[in-house]
Amino acid sequence: MKAGTVALIGRPNVGKSTLLNRILGHKVAITSPKPQTTRFNLQAVYEDDRGQIIFVDTPGIFGKVSDTLARRINPQAEASLKQGVNVVLYMIDHTRERDFEENKTLGIVRKANVPKILVINKIDVKTPTHIVQYKFMEEEFDAVVKISALASKNINTLMDTIFSFLPEGKPFVDTKTLTQPGLNINSKIFLAEVIREKAFLFLRREVPYSLTSVVDQLIERDNGVLYVKARILTSSDRYKVMIIGKQGAMIKEISMAARKELETATNKKVYLELTVETDPHWMEYL
Protein backbone atom coordinates (compact mmCIF):
# COMPACT_ATOMS: atom_id res chain seq x y z
CA MET A 1 0.00 0.00 0.00
CA LYS A 2 1.12 3.52 -0.75
CA ALA A 3 0.52 6.68 1.23
CA GLY A 4 1.58 10.28 0.81
CA THR A 5 0.74 13.95 0.61
CA VAL A 6 0.13 15.69 -2.71
CA ALA A 7 0.02 19.47 -3.13
CA LEU A 8 -2.01 21.14 -5.89
CA ILE A 9 -0.36 24.37 -6.99
CA GLY A 10 -1.12 26.86 -9.73
CA ARG A 11 -2.11 30.45 -10.38
CA PRO A 12 -5.72 31.50 -9.66
CA ASN A 13 -8.60 29.88 -11.55
CA VAL A 14 -6.68 27.07 -13.25
CA GLY A 15 -9.11 24.48 -11.84
CA LYS A 16 -7.38 23.05 -8.75
CA SER A 17 -10.51 22.95 -6.59
CA THR A 18 -12.61 21.53 -9.43
CA LEU A 19 -10.02 18.77 -9.90
CA LEU A 20 -10.00 17.95 -6.20
CA ASN A 21 -13.79 17.67 -6.13
CA ARG A 22 -13.68 15.36 -9.18
CA ILE A 23 -11.06 13.11 -7.62
CA LEU A 24 -12.92 12.80 -4.33
CA GLY A 25 -16.31 12.32 -5.98
CA HIS A 26 -17.95 14.89 -3.72
CA LYS A 27 -17.63 18.55 -2.94
CA VAL A 28 -14.92 19.56 -0.52
CA ALA A 29 -13.62 22.80 -2.08
CA ILE A 30 -15.78 25.67 -3.29
CA THR A 31 -15.35 26.93 -6.83
CA SER A 32 -16.17 30.10 -8.73
CA PRO A 33 -14.78 32.10 -11.68
CA LYS A 34 -13.28 34.63 -9.25
CA PRO A 35 -9.68 34.69 -8.05
CA GLN A 36 -9.26 34.40 -4.28
CA THR A 37 -12.01 31.79 -4.08
CA THR A 38 -9.65 29.43 -2.24
CA ARG A 39 -8.25 31.35 0.72
CA PHE A 40 -6.45 28.70 2.77
CA ASN A 41 -4.70 25.36 2.30
CA LEU A 42 -7.49 22.80 2.32
CA GLN A 43 -6.67 19.19 3.15
CA ALA A 44 -8.76 16.24 2.01
CA VAL A 45 -8.21 12.48 1.92
CA TYR A 46 -8.56 10.09 -1.01
CA GLU A 47 -8.39 6.33 -0.56
CA ASP A 48 -8.68 3.25 -2.75
CA ASP A 49 -7.13 -0.22 -2.97
CA ARG A 50 -3.78 1.26 -3.97
CA GLY A 51 -3.41 3.41 -0.87
CA GLN A 52 -4.21 6.79 0.63
CA ILE A 53 -3.49 10.34 -0.50
CA ILE A 54 -3.77 13.53 1.52
CA PHE A 55 -4.43 16.25 -1.03
CA VAL A 56 -3.58 19.86 -0.17
CA ASP A 57 -5.52 22.34 -2.32
CA THR A 58 -3.59 25.61 -2.16
CA PRO A 59 -4.79 29.14 -2.98
CA GLY A 60 -3.84 30.47 -6.40
CA ILE A 61 -0.62 32.48 -6.43
CA PHE A 62 -1.07 36.15 -7.32
CA GLY A 63 1.47 38.08 -9.32
CA LYS A 64 0.60 41.36 -7.62
CA VAL A 65 -0.26 41.51 -3.93
CA SER A 66 -2.43 44.58 -3.50
CA ASP A 67 -4.47 44.11 -0.32
CA THR A 68 -4.39 42.59 3.15
CA LEU A 69 -6.21 39.47 2.06
CA ALA A 70 -3.86 38.72 -0.84
CA ARG A 71 -0.83 39.29 1.40
CA ARG A 72 -2.14 36.63 3.77
CA ILE A 73 -3.12 34.19 1.02
CA ASN A 74 -0.03 34.30 -1.20
CA PRO A 75 2.54 32.61 1.12
CA GLN A 76 0.34 29.58 1.80
CA ALA A 77 1.11 27.62 -1.36
CA GLU A 78 4.87 27.94 -0.85
CA ALA A 79 4.48 27.00 2.81
CA SER A 80 2.69 23.78 1.84
CA LEU A 81 5.80 22.58 -0.03
CA LYS A 82 7.78 22.72 3.20
CA GLN A 83 5.41 20.46 5.12
CA GLY A 84 6.32 16.95 4.06
CA VAL A 85 4.78 16.89 0.59
CA ASN A 86 5.61 13.78 -1.44
CA VAL A 87 4.37 14.92 -4.86
CA VAL A 88 3.54 18.30 -6.41
CA LEU A 89 0.82 18.73 -9.01
CA TYR A 90 1.48 21.92 -10.94
CA MET A 91 -1.67 22.78 -12.86
CA ILE A 92 -1.74 25.12 -15.83
CA ASP A 93 -4.56 26.38 -18.04
CA HIS A 94 -3.42 26.28 -21.67
CA THR A 95 -6.23 28.67 -22.71
CA ARG A 96 -4.52 31.51 -20.85
CA GLU A 97 -1.26 33.16 -21.86
CA ARG A 98 1.78 32.64 -19.69
CA ASP A 99 2.59 35.79 -17.71
CA PHE A 100 4.45 37.08 -14.66
CA GLU A 101 1.98 35.34 -12.36
CA GLU A 102 2.70 31.99 -14.01
CA ASN A 103 6.44 32.57 -13.87
CA LYS A 104 6.20 33.37 -10.16
CA THR A 105 4.29 30.15 -9.55
CA LEU A 106 6.77 28.09 -11.56
CA GLY A 107 9.61 29.59 -9.54
CA ILE A 108 8.00 28.33 -6.34
CA VAL A 109 7.42 24.86 -7.78
CA ARG A 110 11.06 24.61 -8.92
CA LYS A 111 12.16 24.79 -5.28
CA ALA A 112 10.38 21.55 -4.40
CA ASN A 113 12.76 18.57 -4.23
CA VAL A 114 10.06 15.94 -4.79
CA PRO A 115 8.50 14.38 -7.90
CA LYS A 116 6.54 16.97 -9.86
CA ILE A 117 3.70 16.35 -12.28
CA LEU A 118 2.73 18.97 -14.84
CA VAL A 119 -1.07 18.88 -15.18
CA ILE A 120 -2.39 20.61 -18.30
CA ASN A 121 -6.05 21.39 -17.69
CA LYS A 122 -8.97 22.14 -20.06
CA ILE A 123 -7.91 19.83 -22.88
CA ASP A 124 -11.57 19.75 -23.92
CA VAL A 125 -11.18 23.41 -24.98
CA LYS A 126 -9.47 23.70 -28.37
CA THR A 127 -9.40 27.49 -28.78
CA PRO A 128 -7.96 29.69 -27.58
CA THR A 129 -4.79 27.79 -26.78
CA HIS A 130 -1.33 28.97 -25.77
CA ILE A 131 0.12 25.51 -25.23
CA VAL A 132 3.33 26.38 -27.09
CA GLN A 133 4.17 28.88 -24.35
CA TYR A 134 4.23 26.03 -21.81
CA LYS A 135 6.04 23.43 -23.90
CA PHE A 136 9.43 24.13 -22.33
CA MET A 137 8.07 23.17 -18.90
CA GLU A 138 7.63 19.50 -19.87
CA GLU A 139 11.37 18.87 -19.61
CA GLU A 140 11.42 20.12 -16.00
CA PHE A 141 8.76 17.70 -14.74
CA ASP A 142 8.81 14.00 -13.96
CA ALA A 143 5.52 13.45 -15.79
CA VAL A 144 2.99 15.36 -17.88
CA VAL A 145 -0.73 14.58 -17.82
CA LYS A 146 -3.36 16.37 -19.90
CA ILE A 147 -6.82 16.48 -18.31
CA SER A 148 -10.15 18.22 -18.18
CA ALA A 149 -11.18 18.61 -14.55
CA LEU A 150 -14.60 19.93 -15.54
CA ALA A 151 -15.31 17.15 -18.04
CA SER A 152 -13.59 14.43 -15.95
CA LYS A 153 -11.19 13.49 -18.75
CA ASN A 154 -8.02 11.51 -17.94
CA ILE A 155 -8.57 11.71 -14.17
CA ASN A 156 -7.81 7.98 -13.84
CA THR A 157 -4.56 8.45 -15.76
CA LEU A 158 -3.60 11.27 -13.42
CA MET A 159 -4.35 9.14 -10.35
CA ASP A 160 -2.24 6.27 -11.73
CA THR A 161 0.62 8.71 -12.26
CA ILE A 162 0.33 10.13 -8.76
CA PHE A 163 0.36 6.70 -7.14
CA SER A 164 3.43 5.71 -9.18
CA PHE A 165 5.44 8.42 -7.40
CA LEU A 166 4.14 7.85 -3.86
CA PRO A 167 6.19 5.90 -1.31
CA GLU A 168 5.06 2.70 0.37
CA GLY A 169 3.45 3.42 3.70
CA LYS A 170 0.54 3.07 6.05
CA PRO A 171 -2.58 5.27 5.85
CA PHE A 172 -2.40 8.56 7.75
CA VAL A 173 -6.12 8.77 8.50
CA ASP A 174 -8.82 6.30 9.53
CA THR A 175 -11.42 7.25 6.92
CA LYS A 176 -14.14 5.32 8.75
CA THR A 177 -14.11 7.95 11.49
CA LEU A 178 -14.23 10.97 9.17
CA THR A 179 -17.30 13.17 9.61
CA GLN A 180 -16.21 16.22 7.59
CA PRO A 181 -15.47 16.63 3.88
CA GLY A 182 -12.11 18.24 4.66
CA LEU A 183 -9.51 17.20 7.22
CA ASN A 184 -8.72 20.71 8.44
CA ILE A 185 -12.18 22.29 8.38
CA ASN A 186 -15.09 21.84 10.76
CA SER A 187 -18.81 21.94 9.99
CA LYS A 188 -19.12 25.69 10.51
CA ILE A 189 -16.25 26.49 8.17
CA PHE A 190 -17.59 24.17 5.47
CA LEU A 191 -21.07 25.69 5.65
CA ALA A 192 -19.62 29.21 5.61
CA GLU A 193 -17.60 28.32 2.51
CA VAL A 194 -20.73 27.13 0.70
CA ILE A 195 -22.46 30.43 1.50
CA ARG A 196 -19.44 32.40 0.27
CA GLU A 197 -19.40 30.42 -2.96
CA LYS A 198 -23.05 31.22 -3.67
CA ALA A 199 -22.46 34.90 -2.91
CA PHE A 200 -19.57 34.94 -5.40
CA LEU A 201 -21.64 33.23 -8.08
CA PHE A 202 -24.65 35.52 -7.75
CA LEU A 203 -22.77 38.77 -7.31
CA ARG A 204 -20.32 38.12 -10.15
CA ARG A 205 -18.30 41.32 -10.66
CA GLU A 206 -20.29 43.61 -8.39
CA VAL A 207 -18.39 42.77 -5.20
CA PRO A 208 -14.97 41.53 -6.34
CA TYR A 209 -13.24 40.15 -3.25
CA SER A 210 -14.84 42.31 -0.59
CA LEU A 211 -16.83 39.71 1.28
CA THR A 212 -16.56 36.64 3.45
CA SER A 213 -19.02 34.57 5.43
CA VAL A 214 -19.12 33.20 8.95
CA VAL A 215 -21.45 30.75 10.67
CA ASP A 216 -22.29 31.81 14.22
CA GLN A 217 -24.71 29.03 15.20
CA LEU A 218 -25.20 25.48 14.00
CA ILE A 219 -27.90 23.59 15.88
CA GLU A 220 -29.83 20.45 15.07
CA ARG A 221 -33.29 20.96 16.49
CA ASP A 222 -35.55 18.27 17.98
CA ASN A 223 -37.51 18.00 14.73
CA GLY A 224 -34.30 17.14 12.83
CA VAL A 225 -34.01 20.54 11.10
CA LEU A 226 -30.49 21.96 10.97
CA TYR A 227 -30.60 25.61 12.06
CA VAL A 228 -27.78 27.73 10.63
CA LYS A 229 -27.28 31.35 11.65
CA ALA A 230 -24.73 33.03 9.39
CA ARG A 231 -23.47 36.42 8.27
CA ILE A 232 -21.94 37.77 5.10
CA LEU A 233 -19.30 40.35 6.00
CA THR A 234 -18.30 43.01 3.52
CA SER A 235 -15.91 45.93 3.64
CA SER A 236 -18.23 48.88 2.91
CA ASP A 237 -21.87 49.92 3.06
CA ARG A 238 -22.08 50.28 -0.73
CA TYR A 239 -21.23 46.59 -1.10
CA LYS A 240 -23.73 45.74 1.63
CA VAL A 241 -26.49 47.38 -0.41
CA MET A 242 -25.50 45.33 -3.47
CA ILE A 243 -25.43 42.07 -1.51
CA ILE A 244 -28.87 42.69 -0.04
CA GLY A 245 -30.28 43.83 -3.37
CA LYS A 246 -33.48 45.69 -4.18
CA GLN A 247 -36.10 44.79 -1.56
CA GLY A 248 -33.78 42.02 -0.34
CA ALA A 249 -33.93 40.10 -3.64
CA MET A 250 -30.20 39.32 -3.91
CA ILE A 251 -29.71 38.03 -0.36
CA LYS A 252 -32.81 35.85 -0.81
CA GLU A 253 -31.31 34.31 -3.97
CA ILE A 254 -27.98 33.68 -2.22
CA SER A 255 -29.73 32.23 0.83
CA MET A 256 -31.96 29.92 -1.21
CA ALA A 257 -29.07 28.53 -3.29
CA ALA A 258 -26.90 28.04 -0.20
CA ARG A 259 -29.72 26.34 1.70
CA LYS A 260 -30.37 23.88 -1.13
CA GLU A 261 -26.70 22.89 -1.31
CA LEU A 262 -26.42 22.61 2.46
CA GLU A 263 -29.41 20.27 2.48
CA THR A 264 -27.75 18.11 -0.16
CA ALA A 265 -24.43 18.10 1.70
CA THR A 266 -25.91 17.32 5.12
CA ASN A 267 -28.89 15.22 3.99
CA LYS A 268 -31.01 17.24 6.40
CA LYS A 269 -33.63 19.95 6.10
CA VAL A 270 -31.90 23.29 6.68
CA TYR A 271 -33.21 26.58 8.02
CA LEU A 272 -30.70 29.29 7.10
CA GLU A 273 -30.86 32.70 8.75
CA LEU A 274 -28.51 34.87 6.70
CA THR A 275 -27.75 38.53 7.31
CA VAL A 276 -25.26 41.06 5.91
CA GLU A 277 -22.92 43.27 7.96
CA THR A 278 -20.31 45.88 7.14
CA ASP A 279 -16.92 45.29 8.72
CA PRO A 280 -14.02 47.15 7.07
CA HIS A 281 -11.53 45.04 9.05
CA TRP A 282 -12.76 41.52 8.23
CA MET A 283 -9.68 40.74 6.09
CA GLU A 284 -7.51 41.11 9.17
CA TYR A 285 -9.31 38.27 10.96
CA LEU A 286 -8.60 35.52 8.42
BATORKOL-319606 format. One record per residue: residue in one letter; x, y, z of N, C-alpha, C in turn. Coordinates in pm, whole numbers, padded with zeros to 5 digits, always signed. Each point is the difference from the previous one (the first is absolute). Example, Ala and Ser with C-alpha at 12.3 -4.5 7.8 and 13.67 -1.06 7.14 Angstrom:
BEGIN
A+01319-00569+00780-00089+00119+00000+00090+00120+00000 S-00035+00105-00072+00082+00119+00006-00077+00109+00073 
END
This chain:
BEGIN
M+00085-00121+00000-00085+00121+00000+00087+00124+00000 K-00048+00102-00070+00073+00126-00005-00074+00108+00076 A+00076+00097+00048-00062+00111+00074+00090+00122-00013 G-00063+00117-00017+00079+00121-00012-00086+00124-00010 T+00068+00114+00000-00066+00129-00010+00031+00063-00135 V-00105+00053-00064+00013+00058-00133-00053+00142+00002 A+00082+00095-00042-00040+00141-00002-00043+00040-00140 L-00113+00070-00009-00047+00057-00127+00036+00147-00003 I+00080+00038-00099+00049+00138-00008-00023+00055-00140 G-00033+00128-00007-00020+00066-00127-00046+00142+00024 R-00004+00081-00106-00049+00136+00017-00153-00004+00015 P-00065+00111+00032-00143-00002+00025-00082-00049-00121 N-00107-00071+00032-00099-00042-00100+00052-00095-00107 V+00097-00085+00034+00043-00101-00097-00080-00129+00016 G-00077-00014+00108-00086-00116+00017+00041-00097+00109 K+00084+00043+00094+00048-00089+00106-00115-00055+00085 S-00088+00088+00044-00110-00043+00087-00098-00089-00076 T-00025+00031-00126-00087-00084-00082+00060-00139-00015 L+00132-00007-00021+00067-00130-00011-00013-00078+00130 L+00023+00065+00112-00008-00069+00128-00140-00058+00022 N-00102+00079-00030-00137-00049+00015-00027-00120-00091 R+00054+00002-00121-00016-00113-00093+00068-00125+00054 I+00119+00015+00050+00075-00115+00052-00073-00063+00117 L-00049+00083+00091-00064-00051+00121-00141-00053-00027 G-00063+00049-00107-00135-00044-00031-00107+00071+00078 H+00040+00101+00077-00097+00085+00071+00066+00135+00026 K-00083+00094+00036+00049+00137+00016+00074+00017+00132 V+00121+00050-00010+00076+00034+00120+00054+00142-00010 A+00022+00047-00123+00054+00135-00023-00100+00079-00083 I-00024+00125+00039-00092+00083-00077+00070+00051-00125 T-00081+00028-00102+00054+00047-00127-00080+00120-00048 S+00065+00086-00076-00067+00111-00066+00096+00058-00103 P-00048+00082-00093+00091+00060-00099+00091+00107+00058 K-00018+00036+00126+00077+00110+00059+00132-00047+00059 P+00108+00078-00017+00120-00025+00078-00031+00019+00149 Q+00088-00055+00083-00015+00007+00145-00119-00082+00051 T-00051-00092-00082-00105-00087+00051+00055-00091+00109 T+00113-00066-00027+00068-00079+00102+00090+00092+00081 R-00023+00004+00132+00073+00096+00083+00091-00065+00103 F+00001-00132+00007+00088-00068+00095+00031-00139-00055 N+00108-00060+00048+00036-00135-00040-00105-00097+00053 L-00069-00067-00091-00105-00092+00040+00049-00144-00017 Q-00015-00080+00103+00048-00137-00003-00118-00097-00009 A+00013-00098-00089-00104-00100-00016+00064-00135-00031 V-00067-00108+00037+00058-00133-00015-00069-00078-00112 Y+00082-00069-00079-00048-00092-00102+00056-00138+00032 E-00083-00103-00018+00044-00135+00031-00061-00100-00096 D+00082-00094-00047-00050-00114-00076+00090-00119+00029 D-00011-00106-00079+00076-00122+00028+00151+00020-00011 R+00040+00103-00073+00144+00025-00016+00063+00068+00119 G-00081+00076+00077+00055+00071+00114-00078+00125+00034 Q+00065+00092+00067-00067+00121+00049+00081+00124-00035 I-00072+00104-00044+00063+00127-00034-00064+00111+00080 I+00083+00084+00062-00047+00124+00060+00027+00110-00102 F-00107+00053-00058+00014+00109-00095-00002+00134+00074 V+00086+00091-00042+00001+00136+00054-00031+00095-00115 D-00121+00056+00002-00042+00097-00102+00043+00138+00046 T+00093+00061-00073+00057+00128+00043-00067+00117-00073 P-00001+00117+00061-00052+00119-00070+00085+00033-00122 G-00064+00056-00103+00074+00044-00117+00100+00108+00035 I+00114-00002-00068+00108+00095+00030-00017+00124-00085 F-00008+00116+00065-00020+00127-00069+00133+00062-00039 G+00001+00059-00118+00120+00072-00043+00019+00129+00076 K-00110+00073+00021+00004+00126+00073-00080-00015+00128 V+00060+00037+00111-00066-00007+00130-00041+00141+00039 S-00130+00027-00008-00046+00139+00012-00084+00029+00124 D-00037-00102+00077-00083+00026+00117+00036-00095+00113 T-00058+00023+00116+00030-00080+00118-00031-00147-00022 L-00112-00027-00064-00039-00138-00023+00100-00073-00088 A+00039+00061-00111+00096-00063-00091+00135-00023+00068 R+00041+00095+00084+00127-00015+00072-00003-00120+00094 R-00117-00031+00052-00011-00115+00091-00014-00131-00077 I-00060+00007-00119-00024-00120-00079+00127-00047-00070 N+00073+00092-00061+00109-00034-00091+00105-00096+00056 P+00045+00015+00126+00107-00088+00050-00044-00144+00026 Q-00130-00029-00004-00046-00130+00046+00040-00115-00092 A-00002+00025-00131+00039-00106-00093+00146-00040+00020 E+00087+00101+00011+00143-00029+00020+00023-00070+00132 A-00075+00039+00103+00013-00063+00131-00038-00147-00005 S-00096-00035-00084-00045-00140-00008+00111-00091-00050 L+00092+00052-00083+00108-00081-00054+00107-00031+00104 K-00007+00066+00113+00098-00021+00106-00055-00089+00111 Q-00115-00061-00024-00067-00076+00105-00015-00147-00036 G+00106-00061-00046+00000-00143-00024-00079-00046-00119 V-00003+00079-00106-00072-00039-00122+00082-00104-00076 N-00066-00102-00051+00067-00105-00076-00002+00023-00150 V-00106+00064-00050-00016+00027-00142-00064+00136-00018 V+00042+00073-00104-00061+00129-00033-00072-00012-00133 L-00126+00040-00002-00074+00015-00125-00001+00147-00036 Y+00066+00033-00111+00001+00139-00046-00098+00011-00114 M-00111+00067+00021-00106+00008-00099+00009+00129-00079 I-00013-00012-00131-00003+00117-00087-00127-00004-00085 D-00040+00115-00048-00115+00015-00088+00053+00047-00135 H+00000-00090-00099+00061+00033-00129-00079+00106-00077 T-00123+00031+00044-00079+00102-00071+00038+00141+00040 R+00088+00012+00101+00045+00131+00045+00148+00018-00032 E+00038+00119-00038+00140+00028-00031+00085-00007+00126 R+00124-00045-00019+00095+00000+00110+00038+00144+00031 D+00011+00033+00128+00032+00138+00039+00086-00001+00126 F+00017+00118+00058+00083+00012+00121-00053-00087+00112 E-00132-00007+00013-00062-00080+00105+00038-00148-00015 E-00003-00047-00124+00037-00140-00026+00147-00023+00028 N+00083+00094-00039+00144-00013+00025+00030-00003+00149 K-00072+00080+00076+00018+00003+00146-00038-00135+00060 T-00109-00057-00048-00044-00130+00049+00099-00109-00035 L+00050+00002-00123+00099-00099-00043+00126+00010+00085 G+00040+00121+00034+00118+00019+00083-00015-00066+00137 I-00119+00005+00054-00027-00065+00129+00006-00152-00015 V-00061-00050-00107-00003-00145-00022+00141-00055-00022 R+00086+00076-00066+00137-00046-00026+00078-00027+00128 K-00039+00063+00110+00071-00018+00126-00032-00133+00068 A-00104-00066-00045-00042-00125+00065+00089-00116-00046 N+00061-00070+00094+00088-00112-00031-00074-00133+00013 V-00114-00008-00067-00082-00122-00002-00048-00020-00143 P-00053-00117-00033-00055-00019-00135-00107+00104-00031 K+00006+00051-00124-00095+00104-00041-00071-00043-00128 I-00131+00017+00001-00082-00036-00115-00060+00128-00059 L+00023+00020-00128-00060+00114-00069-00139-00044-00049 V-00104+00068+00049-00137-00033-00034-00055+00111-00090 I-00024-00034-00126-00053+00096-00096-00151-00014-00003 N-00070+00100+00050-00145-00008+00014-00072+00059-00122 K-00127-00035-00012-00093+00051-00103+00035-00051-00140 I+00039-00126-00010+00032-00054-00132-00125-00014-00088 D-00118+00012+00062-00123-00006-00078-00024+00131-00075 V+00075+00105+00035-00012+00130-00066+00111+00011-00105 K-00038+00015-00125+00098+00003-00109+00053+00140-00029 T-00088+00100+00011+00042+00139-00023-00065+00090+00105 P+00070+00101+00050+00139+00029-00035+00096-00098+00067 T+00118-00010-00052+00103-00082+00065+00135+00070-00011 H+00076-00009+00108+00135+00057+00004+00098-00108+00045 I-00030-00123-00039+00077-00115+00048+00148+00010-00036 V+00032+00067-00111+00141+00010-00039+00081+00080+00102 Q-00066+00089+00071+00069+00081+00101+00041-00083+00122 Y-00061-00117+00015+00026-00085+00117+00084-00122-00036 K+00030-00016-00127+00067-00122-00046+00133-00023+00071 F+00074+00107+00025+00132-00014+00061-00008-00061+00141 M-00114+00014+00065-00014-00049+00137+00007-00153+00007 E-00041-00068-00107-00010-00146+00003+00132-00066+00037 E+00112+00060-00040+00130-00057+00029+00036+00011+00149 E-00064+00091+00071+00033+00023+00141-00079-00091+00094 F-00099-00072-00053-00088-00079+00085+00021-00149-00020 D-00034-00076+00102+00018-00145-00004-00107-00068-00084 A-00114+00068-00016-00108-00055-00083-00089+00114-00045 V-00069-00021-00111-00095+00098-00053-00131-00073-00027 V-00110+00055+00054-00131-00060-00021-00096+00109-00046 K-00069-00025-00109-00098+00095-00053-00139-00045+00042 I-00076+00091+00062-00131-00035+00055-00104+00107-00031 S-00124-00033+00030-00105+00100+00014-00067-00028+00133 A+00024+00086+00098-00060-00019+00132-00152+00012-00008 L-00046+00095-00081-00144+00025-00010-00072-00116-00070 A+00063-00054-00104-00062-00108-00076+00044-00139+00045 S+00080-00005+00107+00048-00128+00057+00078-00084-00101 K+00081+00062-00082+00081-00072-00097+00139-00028+00056 N+00044-00124-00013+00134-00046+00038+00028+00011+00150 I-00103+00005+00081+00020+00004+00146+00063-00130+00049 N-00045-00114-00056+00058-00129+00040+00148-00008-00036 T+00035+00053-00116+00142+00002-00040+00081+00083+00098 L-00054+00114+00039+00069+00085+00097+00019-00073+00132 M-00104-00068+00048+00010-00072+00127+00104-00111-00008 D+00004-00073-00112+00103-00103-00018+00139+00060+00008 T+00016+00116-00060+00131+00068-00001+00038+00043+00140 I-00095+00056+00073+00028+00043+00137+00045-00118+00085 F-00076-00109-00005+00034-00116+00082+00137-00058-00037 S+00040+00012-00126+00130-00053-00041+00116+00070+00069 F-00022+00124+00044+00107+00077+00065-00008-00003+00153 L-00106-00054+00055-00016+00000+00146+00080-00112+00064 P+00050+00022+00120+00075-00105+00071-00093-00104+00063 E+00055-00116+00028-00075-00100+00077-00019+00053+00141 G-00118-00028+00057-00024+00047+00135-00140-00035+00049 K-00021+00026+00126-00130-00026+00060-00088+00124-00012 P-00133-00018-00001-00091+00114-00007+00022+00098+00116 F-00017+00128-00029+00013+00103+00103-00129+00014+00081 V-00113-00025-00064-00130+00032+00058-00091-00122-00006 D-00075-00022+00109-00104-00103+00000-00125+00060-00063 T-00024-00029-00127-00111+00064-00071-00136-00040+00054 K-00007-00110+00074-00129-00043+00055-00050+00095+00108 T+00092+00076+00058-00039+00092+00108-00021+00142-00048 L+00023+00024-00131-00014+00136-00053-00146+00043-00002 T-00026+00122+00048-00135+00055-00002-00009+00127-00083 Q+00116+00052-00045+00002+00126-00074+00059-00023-00139 P-00040+00080-00098+00055-00016-00134+00147+00037-00011 G+00049+00085+00089+00140+00039+00000+00063-00033+00134 L+00130-00031-00001+00067-00040+00123+00025+00118+00094 N+00018+00119-00056+00036+00114+00084-00110+00105+00006 I-00124-00040-00028-00112+00093+00016-00110-00069+00079 N-00068+00079+00085-00113-00055+00074-00130+00033-00072 S-00112-00041+00061-00130+00018-00066-00031+00146-00027 K+00031+00087+00096-00031+00142-00017+00078+00061-00116 I+00127-00036-00010+00082+00055-00108-00051-00050-00135 F-00033-00128-00009-00050-00054-00126-00130+00069-00042 L-00092+00018+00094-00126+00065-00034+00022+00146-00039 A+00092+00067+00069+00031+00139-00034+00060+00010-00139 E+00082-00099-00038+00060+00000-00133-00105-00017-00109 V-00100-00084+00025-00108-00018-00097-00076+00131-00019 I-00027+00071+00108-00070+00128-00009+00083+00101-00078 R+00130+00002+00026+00089+00094-00071+00003-00032-00149 E+00002-00128-00033-00001-00038-00141-00125+00052-00071 K-00116-00017+00063-00124+00045-00063-00002+00152-00013 A+00053+00070+00098+00008+00146-00009+00087+00041-00118 F+00115-00066-00018+00087+00029-00113-00072-00023-00133 L-00070-00112-00009-00065-00036-00126-00112+00096-00037 F-00077+00044+00099-00112+00089-00029+00044+00144-00021 L+00103+00041+00072+00041+00140-00007+00095+00027-00117 R+00063-00106-00052+00087+00014-00115+00104+00109+00022 R-00005+00107-00081+00103+00104+00008-00035+00114+00095 E-00120+00000+00052-00044+00115+00080+00082+00019+00128 V+00033-00110+00066+00075+00007+00125+00123-00090-00015 P+00107+00051-00058+00112-00085-00041+00049-00097+00107 Y+00071+00049+00099+00053-00090+00103-00037+00052+00138 S-00099+00089+00005-00024+00075+00123-00104-00062+00091 L-00002-00134+00004-00093-00064+00092+00056-00132+00050 T-00052-00042+00113+00023-00133+00054-00126-00042+00072 S-00002-00120+00052-00118-00045+00074+00044-00077+00124 V-00081+00010+00103+00027-00070+00125-00130-00063+00049 V+00012-00116+00061-00115-00066+00062+00013+00016+00151 D-00100+00063+00060+00003+00027+00144-00067-00110+00081 Q-00105-00061-00055-00070-00107+00072-00031-00114-00094 L+00014-00120+00049-00032-00121-00075-00063-00097+00099 I-00132-00014-00010-00075-00078+00099-00095-00095-00072 E+00002-00126+00041-00100-00093-00050-00116-00004+00099 R-00115+00045-00045-00115+00010+00088-00068-00137+00019 D-00091-00005+00096-00067-00127+00034-00074-00061-00117 N-00048+00085-00092-00074-00051-00116+00092-00043-00115 G+00133+00002+00025+00096-00045-00100+00047+00108-00095 V-00059+00121+00009+00041+00111-00087+00133+00057+00048 L+00090+00025-00093+00129+00060+00032-00015+00152-00009 Y+00016+00066+00114-00012+00147+00004+00138+00060-00015 V+00016+00086-00101+00128+00066-00027-00021+00151+00005 K+00072+00066+00090-00001+00145+00007+00134+00050-00052 A-00003+00078-00109+00124+00040-00065-00005+00146-00042 R+00119+00055-00024+00012+00138-00046+00093+00008-00120 I-00033+00086-00092+00093+00041-00105+00061+00132+00045 L+00132+00004+00006+00071+00122+00039+00059+00065-00125 T-00017+00129-00010+00058+00072-00113+00068+00128+00049 S+00082+00058-00084+00089+00106+00047-00060+00141-00003 S-00114+00020-00067-00058+00134-00003-00152-00008-00016 D-00066+00108+00038-00146+00004-00007-00051-00009-00144 R+00077+00052-00096-00047-00007-00139-00003-00144-00049 Y+00092-00083+00047-00004-00142-00035-00115-00070+00072 K-00024+00043+00124-00111-00058+00077-00132+00017-00074 V-00021+00119-00055-00123+00028-00075-00011-00093-00120 M+00111-00023-00069-00001-00089-00117-00031-00144+00041 I+00058-00044+00110-00020-00138+00045-00146-00022+00041 I-00058+00097+00066-00140-00013+00040-00091+00008-00122 G+00029+00092-00090-00079+00014-00121-00129+00077+00022 K-00066+00034-00109-00125+00075+00006-00107-00082+00071 Q-00054+00057+00109-00101-00065+00082+00046-00138+00048 G+00131-00014+00020+00055-00125+00054+00007-00115-00100 A-00015+00030-00129-00007-00107-00101+00131-00079-00011 M+00115+00070+00004+00127-00069-00020+00033-00094+00117 I-00016+00049+00122+00032-00084+00116-00093-00121+00007 K-00124+00017-00047-00093-00114-00005+00049-00106-00099 E+00050+00045-00117+00051-00093-00100+00121-00076+00055 I+00092+00075+00063+00120-00062+00057-00040-00101+00107 S-00090+00041+00088-00045-00085+00110-00066-00127-00050 M-00085+00012-00101-00072-00116-00053+00097-00101-00063 A+00096+00051-00080+00096-00089-00065+00089-00068+00103 A+00044+00076+00101+00084-00057+00105-00076-00105+00079 R-00125+00030+00034-00081-00095+00077-00017-00132-00075 K-00028+00008-00130-00020-00122-00078+00127-00085-00002 E+00116+00064-00014+00124-00078-00002+00032-00056+00138 L-00028+00077+00103+00024-00049+00136-00088-00121+00030 E-00122+00001-00049-00089-00114+00021+00053-00123-00072 T+00054+00019-00119+00059-00112-00073+00124-00052+00071 A+00083+00091+00050+00125-00040+00065-00022-00069+00133 T-00102+00045+00074-00024-00054+00135-00108-00107+00003 N-00076-00010-00110-00114-00093-00006-00101+00030+00110 K-00015+00128+00031-00096+00044+00100-00074+00123-00053 K-00118+00024+00053-00070+00124-00030+00071+00113+00073 V+00023+00111-00070+00079+00110+00055-00084+00127+00006 Y+00009+00067+00115-00056+00135+00013+00118+00094+00012 L+00018+00087-00100+00115+00090-00004-00044+00142+00027 E+00051+00058+00107-00023+00141+00031+00127+00076-00039 L-00010+00076-00109+00118+00065-00057-00016+00151-00002 T+00095+00069+00059-00003+00146+00004+00130+00055-00059 V+00002+00132-00022+00117+00066-00059+00047+00111+00093 E+00130+00007+00025+00057+00103+00087+00119+00065-00069 T+00023+00125+00034+00119+00071-00047+00108-00006+00107 D+00116-00049-00039+00115-00004+00090+00125+00027-00083 P+00050+00123+00002+00115+00036-00084+00129-00075+00037 H-00002-00070+00114+00122-00066+00047-00006-00152-00013 W-00100-00055-00070-00017-00145+00001+00121-00073-00058 M+00071+00062-00096+00116-00067-00060+00110-00027+00102 E+00004+00078+00107+00103-00014+00099-00023-00121+00090 Y-00123-00054+00000-00034-00109+00089+00031-00137-00059 L+00019-00008-00131+00021-00130-00064+00136-00058+00034 
END
